[in-house]
Amino acid sequence: MQKAGTTALHRLLSEHPDIAASQPKEPHVFDDEAQDWDSPSAEAPPAQAAFSAYFQPQAWAQAACRIEATPIYSFWPPAMARIRAYNPAAKIVLLLRHPAYRAHSQWRMELARETETLDFSAAISDQGRGRAEPGPLPHRIFSYVERGLYAPQILRVLAHFPPAQLLVLRTDALWRDPQSCLDRLTRFLDLPPLPCVQAGRYLPPIDTRHLPGLAPEDRRRLDDLFAEDIRQTAALVGLDLSDWLDPAYAEPMPTARGQT
């Protein structure tokens, strides 16, 4: 999920000798609506040609596992079907962050990018959420609440891939105990473990220190909006998310440059 630690996870996994990691981290292949997905070229289907271009040729040829991290794929309705058509054996990893903090972090990023002009309270209001034009595809920017509704996204993954090909991790668990999370992930990928992973301080790519934190009233509103989805998500993936339902929950993630 966007703003859930995928940059840090991509960086950690790229240190594994059996993994080839895409450069950049987010190729945006399977959410590219400029591709003609309905009439691909017989010589080179669009994903095949585009995906391999983001890897060093030698790494692509020799690696036991190739990874990329484009968080919007789980949120973009056609993406999972396209991934399955490209590789039915693909393994999907989802990082879940407490949705209220995730929403606020996305807003801070968009405000810093100057793609957002509303304050956070207005952006998550009914009017703010209604800024996206109705259509078959979701809005990439004004989706602070919608991207935090995890159950529909997980169901979309499971509509195209069996449960054995999906691993769901908590972002706060990655920060508390990165070694355990990496051990689970390498086992999931059928790779040797990646030893000596140390918890670090996350350096967000966009500095948002100057932007306001999550106000208590906005947190309460989002907690109410997300409560039922949190329960559904926990039941779907077998994770204990009960602490996310506690109004006193606070994120443990360390940062070097302000809230992410």
VMD Tcl script that draws the C-alpha trace (Angstrom):
set ca {
  {0.00 0.00 0.00}
  {1.17 3.54 -0.67}
  {2.90 5.23 2.28}
  {3.22 1.91 4.09}
  {6.96 1.27 4.02}
  {7.39 -0.15 0.52}
  {10.46 2.02 -0.13}
  {12.21 0.65 2.95}
  {11.22 -2.93 2.14}
  {12.38 -2.60 -1.48}
  {15.72 -1.27 -0.24}
  {16.16 -4.12 2.25}
  {15.26 -6.82 -0.26}
  {17.57 -5.35 -2.89}
  {20.49 -6.36 -0.62}
  {19.64 -10.04 -1.05}
  {22.10 -11.73 -3.46}
  {19.35 -13.81 -5.09}
  {17.00 -10.88 -5.73}
  {16.99 -8.47 -8.66}
  {15.17 -5.27 -7.68}
  {13.70 -2.88 -10.20}
  {15.15 0.59 -10.68}
  {13.31 2.73 -10.00}
  {11.34 1.04 -7.27}
  {7.94 1.81 -8.87}
  {7.87 0.98 -12.61}
  {4.07 1.48 -12.87}
  {3.82 -1.16 -15.58}
  {0.50 -2.78 -14.72}
  {-1.40 0.45 -14.03}
  {-0.26 2.07 -17.30}
  {-3.45 2.93 -19.16}
  {-1.46 4.15 -22.16}
  {-0.76 0.50 -23.00}
  {-3.14 -1.32 -25.33}
  {-3.91 -4.15 -22.95}
  {-6.71 -5.51 -25.12}
  {-4.61 -5.90 -28.27}
  {-1.01 -6.63 -27.26}
  {1.64 -7.18 -29.87}
  {2.20 -10.84 -30.70}
  {5.97 -10.28 -30.63}
  {6.11 -8.58 -27.22}
  {3.14 -8.31 -24.88}
  {3.21 -4.86 -23.24}
  {4.08 -6.08 -19.75}
  {6.87 -8.37 -20.94}
  {8.61 -5.60 -22.82}
  {8.06 -2.89 -20.22}
  {8.76 -4.87 -17.06}
  {12.18 -6.24 -18.01}
  {13.37 -2.77 -18.98}
  {13.56 -1.78 -15.29}
  {16.23 -4.38 -14.44}
  {19.88 -4.72 -15.29}
  {20.07 -7.42 -18.03}
  {22.54 -9.58 -16.10}
  {20.52 -9.37 -12.89}
  {17.33 -10.15 -14.80}
  {18.91 -13.26 -16.28}
  {20.63 -14.59 -13.16}
  {18.37 -13.69 -10.22}
  {16.20 -16.33 -8.57}
  {13.60 -13.66 -7.83}
  {12.72 -10.32 -9.43}
  {10.86 -7.70 -7.42}
  {9.28 -4.32 -7.91}
  {7.13 -2.20 -5.59}
  {4.34 -0.16 -7.16}
  {1.83 0.29 -4.31}
  {-1.09 1.34 -6.47}
  {-1.43 -2.11 -8.06}
  {-3.70 -3.44 -5.29}
  {-5.86 -0.30 -5.57}
  {-5.98 -0.12 -9.38}
  {-8.86 -2.40 -10.50}
  {-7.33 -3.87 -13.71}
  {-3.81 -4.35 -12.33}
  {-4.13 -7.75 -10.68}
  {-5.66 -9.37 -13.75}
  {-2.79 -7.96 -15.83}
  {-0.20 -9.29 -13.38}
  {-1.80 -12.72 -13.45}
  {-1.83 -12.72 -17.26}
  {1.87 -11.82 -17.21}
  {2.84 -14.36 -14.54}
  {0.28 -16.62 -12.84}
  {2.98 -17.77 -10.42}
  {3.71 -14.24 -9.18}
  {3.83 -13.75 -5.43}
  {2.15 -10.67 -3.99}
  {3.31 -8.92 -0.81}
  {1.12 -6.29 0.83}
  {2.27 -3.97 3.60}
  {-0.59 -2.65 5.73}
  {-0.20 0.55 7.74}
  {-2.76 1.87 10.20}
  {-5.13 3.50 7.70}
  {-5.55 6.83 9.51}
  {-1.80 7.41 9.61}
  {-1.48 6.15 6.04}
  {-4.12 8.62 4.82}
  {-2.47 11.53 6.58}
  {0.95 10.58 5.26}
  {-0.39 10.49 1.70}
  {-1.95 13.94 2.16}
  {1.35 15.35 3.47}
  {3.15 13.97 0.44}
  {0.64 15.44 -2.01}
  {0.66 18.79 -0.22}
  {4.46 18.89 -0.42}
  {4.24 18.04 -4.12}
  {1.72 20.87 -4.56}
  {-0.86 18.50 -6.04}
  {-3.15 19.16 -3.05}
  {-4.44 22.52 -1.81}
  {-6.96 21.55 0.88}
  {-6.15 21.06 4.54}
  {-6.44 17.49 5.75}
  {-9.85 17.90 7.38}
  {-11.28 19.22 4.13}
  {-9.49 16.63 2.02}
  {-11.09 13.72 3.91}
  {-14.53 15.34 4.08}
  {-17.35 14.15 1.85}
  {-16.74 17.14 -0.39}
  {-13.01 16.53 -0.52}
  {-13.47 12.86 -1.32}
  {-15.96 13.79 -4.02}
  {-13.46 15.78 -6.06}
  {-12.61 12.79 -8.21}
  {-14.61 12.49 -11.39}
  {-16.85 9.41 -11.35}
  {-15.48 6.77 -13.69}
  {-14.21 3.22 -14.04}
  {-10.84 3.96 -12.41}
  {-10.11 5.53 -9.00}
  {-8.41 8.87 -8.49}
  {-4.66 8.57 -7.99}
  {-4.35 11.56 -5.66}
  {-7.59 12.34 -3.82}
  {-7.96 8.78 -2.50}
  {-6.76 9.27 1.06}
  {-9.65 7.34 2.59}
  {-10.27 4.89 -0.24}
  {-6.69 3.57 -0.35}
  {-6.97 2.74 3.34}
  {-9.94 0.42 2.80}
  {-7.84 -2.72 2.64}
  {-10.42 -5.52 2.53}
  {-11.63 -4.78 -1.04}
  {-8.04 -4.61 -2.24}
  {-7.14 -7.92 -0.63}
  {-10.25 -9.51 -2.14}
  {-9.15 -8.21 -5.53}
  {-5.78 -9.90 -5.13}
  {-7.43 -13.15 -4.03}
  {-9.74 -13.07 -7.03}
  {-6.68 -13.60 -9.23}
  {-4.15 -15.38 -7.02}
  {-4.47 -18.23 -4.51}
  {-3.92 -17.42 -0.81}
  {-0.58 -19.26 -0.88}
  {0.76 -16.57 -3.25}
  {-0.16 -13.66 -0.97}
  {1.79 -12.46 2.07}
  {0.41 -9.63 4.19}
  {2.67 -7.84 6.68}
  {2.06 -4.99 9.08}
  {4.20 -1.91 8.52}
  {4.55 -1.33 12.27}
  {5.81 -4.91 12.66}
  {8.44 -4.26 9.99}
  {9.71 -1.31 12.03}
  {9.55 -3.08 15.40}
  {11.23 -6.28 14.25}
  {12.58 -6.07 10.70}
  {14.51 -9.34 10.96}
  {11.39 -11.40 11.72}
  {9.49 -9.76 8.86}
  {12.35 -10.32 6.44}
  {12.63 -13.95 7.56}
  {8.93 -14.47 6.84}
  {9.31 -12.80 3.48}
  {12.33 -14.78 2.33}
  {10.61 -18.03 3.36}
  {7.58 -16.92 1.36}
  {9.84 -16.31 -1.65}
  {11.66 -19.65 -1.17}
  {14.97 -17.86 -0.70}
  {17.75 -18.14 1.90}
  {17.35 -15.70 4.79}
  {18.80 -12.21 4.68}
  {20.78 -11.97 7.94}
  {21.70 -9.08 10.18}
  {18.87 -6.73 9.32}
  {19.00 -3.74 11.65}
  {16.13 -1.38 12.41}
  {16.98 1.96 10.87}
  {15.54 5.42 10.69}
  {13.41 5.90 7.63}
  {14.38 8.77 5.35}
  {11.23 9.72 3.46}
  {11.92 10.84 -0.11}
  {9.91 14.02 0.43}
  {10.60 16.16 3.51}
  {7.29 16.99 5.22}
  {8.59 18.26 8.58}
  {6.98 21.63 8.02}
  {3.47 20.19 7.60}
  {0.97 19.71 10.44}
  {0.52 16.43 12.26}
  {-2.63 14.36 12.48}
  {-5.19 16.30 14.50}
  {-7.13 14.36 17.18}
  {-10.50 15.18 15.62}
  {-9.35 13.92 12.21}
  {-7.97 10.77 13.82}
  {-11.31 10.11 15.52}
  {-13.21 10.58 12.29}
  {-10.92 8.26 10.37}
  {-10.97 5.65 13.12}
  {-14.76 5.55 12.78}
  {-14.55 5.34 8.99}
  {-12.02 2.52 9.01}
  {-13.18 0.40 11.96}
  {-15.34 -2.07 10.05}
  {-12.79 -2.47 7.26}
  {-10.08 -3.18 9.84}
  {-12.22 -5.98 11.25}
  {-12.88 -7.39 7.79}
  {-9.20 -7.18 6.86}
  {-8.14 -9.00 10.02}
  {-10.59 -11.81 9.28}
  {-9.46 -12.07 5.65}
  {-5.74 -12.38 6.28}
  {-5.59 -13.81 9.79}
  {-3.75 -10.88 11.33}
  {-4.51 -9.49 14.77}
  {-5.33 -5.84 14.08}
  {-7.26 -5.26 17.31}
  {-4.76 -2.64 18.50}
  {-5.64 -0.53 15.45}
  {-9.17 -0.23 16.85}
  {-7.82 1.33 20.03}
  {-8.01 5.17 19.94}
  {-4.76 5.21 21.93}
  {-2.81 3.35 19.23}
  {0.29 5.29 18.15}
  {2.74 4.36 15.41}
  {6.16 3.05 16.47}
  {7.97 3.94 13.25}
  {11.19 5.93 13.79}
  {11.83 8.74 11.35}
  {14.79 10.99 10.72}
  {12.97 13.83 9.03}
  {9.61 14.22 10.65}
  {6.39 12.28 10.21}
  {6.20 10.22 7.02}
}
mol new
graphics top color blue
foreach p $ca { graphics top sphere $p radius 0.5 }
foreach p [lrange $ca 0 end-1] q [lrange $ca 1 end] { graphics top cylinder $p $q radius 0.2 }
display resetview
